[in-house]
Amino acid sequence: MNTREHETVKMRGSGDISYLGRTVDGMIWDFMEEHQIPGLTLAIVQAPYIPRVVGYGLSDDRQRRLASANTMWPAGPISQAFAAVAVMQLYEDGALRLDMSLGELIPGLPLSWQPVTVLQLLRHAAGLPDYRLHKDWSAFAKWSFQELVDMAAEQPLTFSPGTDVAQSATNFLLLSEIVERISKMSYRDFVTKRQIEFLGLRRTCFAGELERFSHEDLSEREQVHQLFKRDSTYIDPAEPAASYDSAGTAIPRTEPSALKGFSDIWASAQDISFWDIGLAGNILIHEPENRALIYAPWQLPDGRQVPAVAGWLFYKHRGLMDIKGSVPGFSSYLSRFTHSEELVCVTLLANRDGVDFTNLGRRIAGAFGDLLSTNYDDNKLYLFEGQFPVRETVQRLEQELKARNIPLFAEFDHGENAEKVGLSLRPTVVLVFGSPKVGTGLMQADQSIALELPLRIAVWEDAAGSTWLAFPRMELVATDYGLTQAPELPKLRSLLQELVRAAGNVYK
């Protein structure tokens, strides 16, 4: 089904900011309610402009601060992209080669680490254990470089360098150290000088610098927001967001040294958008062949294509790339469609961790450019563009089901069945699976929901070669059967989303 009404790009300034009859505001509010997100900021780029920056809800629930264009949030794993730019700037300066090894650059590292190259670190192809998995590591404690290295060094390599890909914070800790040793500056100062100050980003900094941004303490005040009347510093302030757990206790900010080079930047959504515009051309990294080294798919020695570098994930639809993830209390997402007909970027930052904005970000992009739509009915289906061919995606999905002890009841290969009767169909597979314990509970409430069970995920290849994973939106299923309050349905919705993300993405 093709749901696009026309092939034109929505012009800047159009009053129609909607997708399939849903406004951007409506989609975001529904999403925030579904995921219990207190506050969120959205920024849209239609390069070189940022035509829309909007805050929703509260950036600080306790102090009742509104999420705004100026709210500063943890950029989370988007910070990797700042680190990658720093490395490439040193490369373009002629101060660093990408084939240099850790043995050359950082003396004293474990012997098995020494052959790892700078490029393998950037590509998460080093095989180095992730220090975040160590039992003693905490995101809220201060760590020295050597302490984190020692934690990672307790485990063997996860694979031989250059033969596979697995995201590891250790890789970017080492890259930040290399930047310091080559530039003779602190990592923070180098990135601040060459990116933050260079682009004039007024609401971007490293986590340890947040106190230099003035904002009122509203926790004990009866009359709030009064300082702006006598102190211009508090007019249009940059206010760091806050996050709280289910008991209302403030979640501490992550310690900068705990995630150095990996998740240590704070920024407003608008600043991240400005930065991404600079990254899209030759402002930050000058030569296109150098940008391609870290912003394009590449190939492993065994021939496998890797659609991921430096935290970025690459897809086939109109040059789509995104980078996303969480730190305690917060989630972040940045996507960009790089097709020359329309450069559109979507930034989403929020004070709830574990939130994947991929599907929402795709629908928001569709509201700003018809060419960016999925071509399917996003109102009925949860759609996720995968990074692998259909057969590999199906295998990854089967592995995820097995790892979770979820029984796979059937697998229907419609492309293969079509071929048997002399017809042609692009790869299309449906997996049928489920848990009788959960399903039985739903059928006890309404036996007719047996028509929707077991669960199904479809995987197919579209005409452009993109791989899609999809399942029915569970909130619609709940409404159809009068089971909107059934405790099982939100769990099933979360499970299905986790499965398609794990099967469709390089980074789990």
Secondary structure, DSSP 8 states (H G I E B T S, - for coil): ----S-S----TT-S--EETTEEHHHHHHHHHHHHT-SEEEEEEEETTEEEEEEEEEEEETTTTEE--TT-BEE-GGGHHHHHHHHHHHHHHTTS--TT-BHHHHSTT--GGGTT-BHHHHHTT-S----GGGSTT--TTS---HHHHHHHHHTS--SS-TTS-----HHHHHHHHHHHHHHHTS-HHHHHIIIIIITTT-TTEEEGGGGGGS-----TT-SS-S-GGGT-GGGSS---B---B-TTS-B-----GGGGTTTS-EEE-HHHHHHHHHHHHTTSSS--HHHHHHHSS-EE-TTS-EE-EETTEEE-SGGGEEEEEEEETTEEEEEEEE--TT--EEEEEEESSTT---HHHHHHHHHHH-GGGS-SS-TTTEEEEEESS-HHHHHHHHHHHHHHTT--EEEEEEHHHHHHHTT-----EEEEEE--HHHHHHHHHH-GGGGGG-SEEEEEEE-TTS-EEEEEE-HHHHHHHTT-TT-THHHHHHHHHHHHHHHHH-S--
